[in-house]
Amino acid sequence: MAYVPGVALLVALVAGCSAGSDADDPAADSKPGSPTVSAAPPGKYRTLPESCSAVPRSTLKDLLPGAADLPQEQQDKVYEGTATVTYDTDRKVGCRWKSDAPDASRNLSIDFERVVSYDPAVSDDDRAREVYAKKEDAAALPTSAGVTPSETPGGSASASASASGSGTPSGSPSGISSASPSADPSGSTSGTDPDEDLRPRLLDGLGDAAFLDDALTRAGSTAQHRTVSVVFRTSNVIVTVQYTEQPARVTEVPDSRELQEKAQALARKLDEALSD
């Protein structure tokens, strides 16, 4: 057969490409039977609720008692709330409410944060655990040091106080030193602190993890105001409830037990709504 240079060159080029194709194939270096790395599972929640509609009106009436005495149009405006400014409603939403009464003003806020991990090796839930843990550490709960709230007299640097820049530790929720066997504000005494269970602490039975903080602060010559914060995580969503009362009289101290009970009750309602 006659020798054809062009055909011989074409055959050589095809053979060369076939021989080098394994070097460019990513699977060529993988060993037989080597495990395949799969992406971490996504979180349970892909969206967030409409925050200003997340709290029933009946609950708002209980939390904002001053609004009930307003004309209907003003009541409706109070109960509508004000949405938090956010640039991604799939990642973070919130709402604020405020009511004023002759004896005290009340403020309520709720925030939902959906945590997403952009690392394929880290799940959304694991990333949410890290974000929640930072919030818990920032609250400096007595239990964070490995002791129970009853072993540490107050000493919580409130997350809400830190956020406002006051830097005021929450101390004993009743505003009375827990180091002494003082009783309630009425002046009676006993060998145990009746507000012992009201100190900042971890909470059971709320989401996957939860804590409560209680900060009593005074700004200048104004009345003392108390802010109770309940933060909980459920899967890859972190929810924060803040409930504040400021009495009209500078001599009055907001009741810790009432604020804590109402803030926790709302947090549990939000947790149940997320689980539905």
C-alpha positions in Angstrom: 0.0 0.0 0.0 1.2 3.5 -0.8 2.4 5.7 2.1 0.2 8.7 2.6 1.9 11.3 4.9 -1.4 13.1 5.8 -3.2 9.9 6.9 -0.2 8.8 9.0 -0.1 12.1 10.8 -3.9 12.0 11.5 -3.5 8.5 13.0 -0.7 9.6 15.2 -2.6 12.6 16.5 -5.7 10.5 17.3 -3.5 7.9 19.1 -1.8 10.7 21.1 -5.1 12.2 22.3 -6.5 8.8 23.3 -3.4 8.1 25.3 -3.5 11.4 27.2 -7.3 11.5 27.9 -6.9 9.6 31.2 -4.6 12.4 32.5 -7.4 15.0 32.0 -10.1 12.8 33.6 -10.7 13.6 37.3 -11.9 10.1 37.9 -8.6 8.7 36.5 -6.8 9.4 39.8 -9.5 8.0 42.0 -8.8 4.6 43.4 -11.3 1.8 42.9 -13.7 1.6 45.8 -12.8 5.1 47.2 -15.7 6.8 49.0 -17.6 9.6 47.3 -17.9 12.9 49.3 -21.5 14.0 49.4 -22.8 17.4 50.3 -24.2 17.9 53.9 -28.0 17.9 54.1 -29.9 21.2 53.9 -31.8 22.6 56.9 -35.4 21.8 57.5 -36.6 25.4 56.8 -36.3 27.0 53.3 -38.5 30.0 54.1 -39.5 32.2 57.1 -42.9 33.2 58.4 -44.4 36.6 57.9 -43.1 38.1 61.1 -45.8 40.8 61.8 -48.5 38.1 61.4 -46.7 35.5 63.5 -48.2 36.7 66.8 -52.0 36.4 67.2 -53.9 39.5 68.1 -55.2 37.9 71.3 -51.6 37.4 72.4 -50.7 41.0 71.4 -53.6 42.3 73.5 -52.1 40.5 76.5 -48.6 41.7 75.9 -49.5 45.2 75.1 -52.2 46.1 77.6 -52.1 49.8 76.9 -53.4 49.4 73.3 -56.8 48.2 74.5 -57.7 51.7 75.6 -57.0 53.4 72.3 -59.5 54.2 69.6 -60.0 51.3 67.2 -58.0 52.8 64.4 -55.0 53.4 66.7 -55.4 49.9 68.2 -55.2 48.4 64.7 -52.0 50.3 64.0 -50.3 49.2 67.2 -51.3 45.5 66.6 -50.0 45.7 63.0 -46.5 46.2 64.2 -43.6 47.5 62.2 -41.5 45.2 60.1 -37.8 45.2 60.6 -35.8 46.5 57.6 -34.1 43.5 55.9 -32.6 42.9 52.5 -33.3 39.2 52.3 -36.6 38.0 53.7 -35.7 34.4 53.1 -32.8 34.8 55.6 -34.0 37.2 58.2 -37.2 38.9 59.2 -38.6 40.6 62.3 -41.3 42.8 63.7 -41.7 45.4 66.5 -44.7 46.5 68.6 -45.0 49.3 71.2 -47.8 50.4 73.4 -48.0 53.2 76.0 -50.2 53.3 79.0 -50.4 55.7 82.0 -48.6 53.2 84.3 -46.0 51.8 81.9 -44.9 51.3 78.3 -44.3 47.9 76.7 -42.1 46.9 73.7 -42.2 43.6 72.0 -39.9 42.4 69.2 -39.5 39.1 67.4 -36.7 38.1 65.0 -36.4 35.0 62.8 -33.0 34.1 61.3 -32.7 31.2 58.8 -29.1 30.0 58.8 -27.6 28.6 55.6 -24.2 27.0 55.3 -22.3 27.7 52.2 -19.8 25.0 53.0 -20.9 21.7 51.4 -19.2 19.8 54.2 -21.2 21.6 56.9 -24.9 21.2 57.2 -27.3 24.1 57.8 -28.1 22.7 61.2 -24.5 22.5 62.3 -23.9 26.1 61.1 -27.0 27.2 63.0 -25.6 25.5 66.2 -22.5 27.6 65.8 -24.5 30.8 65.4 -26.8 30.0 68.4 -23.8 29.1 70.5 -22.3 32.5 69.9 -25.5 34.2 71.1 -25.6 32.0 74.2 -21.9 32.8 75.0 -22.6 36.5 74.5 -25.3 36.3 77.1 -22.7 35.0 79.6 -25.3 32.8 81.4 -24.2 31.3 84.7 -24.6 27.8 83.3 -22.1 28.7 80.6 -19.4 28.3 83.3 -20.6 24.8 84.1 -22.6 25.7 87.2 -26.4 26.0 87.7 -28.1 29.4 88.0 -28.7 28.7 91.7 -24.9 28.5 92.3 -24.2 31.8 90.7 -25.9 35.0 92.0 -26.9 36.7 88.8 -23.8 37.9 86.9 -25.3 37.6 83.4 -24.1 40.3 81.0 -27.3 40.6 79.0 -27.2 40.1 75.3 -29.8 42.8 74.9 -27.8 45.1 77.1 -24.7 44.4 75.0 -26.6 45.1 71.8 -27.7 48.5 73.1 -24.2 49.3 74.2 -25.2 49.8 77.9 -22.9 47.0 79.0 -24.9 46.7 82.2 -25.0 43.3 83.7 -28.4 41.9 84.4 -27.5 40.7 87.9 -30.5 39.5 89.9 -33.7 39.7 87.9 -35.5 41.3 90.8 -32.9 43.9 91.2 -32.0 42.6 94.7 -28.7 41.1 95.5 -29.0 37.3 95.5 -26.0 37.0 97.8 -28.2 37.8 100.8 -31.2 35.8 101.9 -33.6 38.6 100.9 -37.1 37.7 100.0 -39.5 39.5 97.7 -39.7 43.3 97.2 -42.3 43.4 99.9 -39.5 43.1 102.5 -40.1 39.6 103.9 -37.1 37.3 104.3 -36.3 33.6 104.2 -33.4 31.3 103.9 -33.9 30.8 100.1 -34.1 33.3 97.3 -37.6 33.2 95.9 -36.3 34.6 92.6 -33.7 31.9 92.2 -35.5 30.3 89.3 -35.8 33.7 87.5 -32.2 34.2 86.9 -30.8 34.0 83.3 -30.6 30.4 82.4 -30.9 27.6 79.8 -34.5 26.5 79.0 -35.8 23.0 78.5 -38.5 21.9 76.1 -38.2 24.8 73.7 -36.8 24.1 70.2 -33.5 22.2 70.0 -31.8 24.6 72.4 -32.9 27.8 74.2 -31.9 30.3 76.9 -33.5 33.2 78.7 -31.8 36.5 79.7 -33.2 39.1 82.1 -31.7 42.6 82.2 -32.7 45.4 84.5 -31.2 48.8 83.5 -31.6 52.5 84.1 -30.8 55.2 81.6 -30.0 58.5 83.3 -32.9 59.7 85.5 -35.6 57.7 83.8 -37.4 54.8 85.3 -35.8 51.4 85.3 -36.7 49.2 82.4 -36.5 45.4 82.2 -35.9 43.4 79.1 -36.5 39.7 79.0 -34.9 37.9 76.0 -35.8 34.3 75.0 -33.6 32.9 72.2 -34.1 29.4 70.8 -33.0 27.3 67.8 -35.1 24.8 65.9 -33.2 23.1 63.1 -31.6 25.9 61.0 -33.8 28.7 62.3 -33.0 30.9 65.3 -35.8 32.9 67.0 -35.3 35.8 69.4 -38.1 37.3 71.5 -37.5 40.5 73.5 -40.1 41.9 75.8 -39.5 45.2 77.7 -41.4 47.1 80.3 -40.7 50.6 81.5 -42.9 51.9 84.4 -43.9 55.5 84.4 -42.7 56.0 88.0 -38.9 56.0 88.6 -39.5 54.2 91.9 -41.2 51.2 90.3 -39.4 48.0 89.2 -40.9 45.9 86.4 -42.0 42.5 87.6 -39.5 39.8 86.4 -41.8 36.8 86.7 -44.6 38.3 84.7 -42.3 39.4 81.8 -40.5 36.0 81.8 -43.7 34.0 81.7 -45.2 36.0 78.9 -42.0 36.0 76.8 -41.6 32.2 77.2 -45.3 31.6 76.4 -44.9 33.6 73.1 -41.6 31.8 72.3 -43.4 28.4 72.7 -46.2 29.6 70.4 -43.7 30.6 67.7 -41.9 27.2 68.1 -45.2 25.3 67.7 -46.1 27.4 64.6 -42.7 26.6 63.0 -43.2 22.9 63.7 -46.6 22.8 62.0 
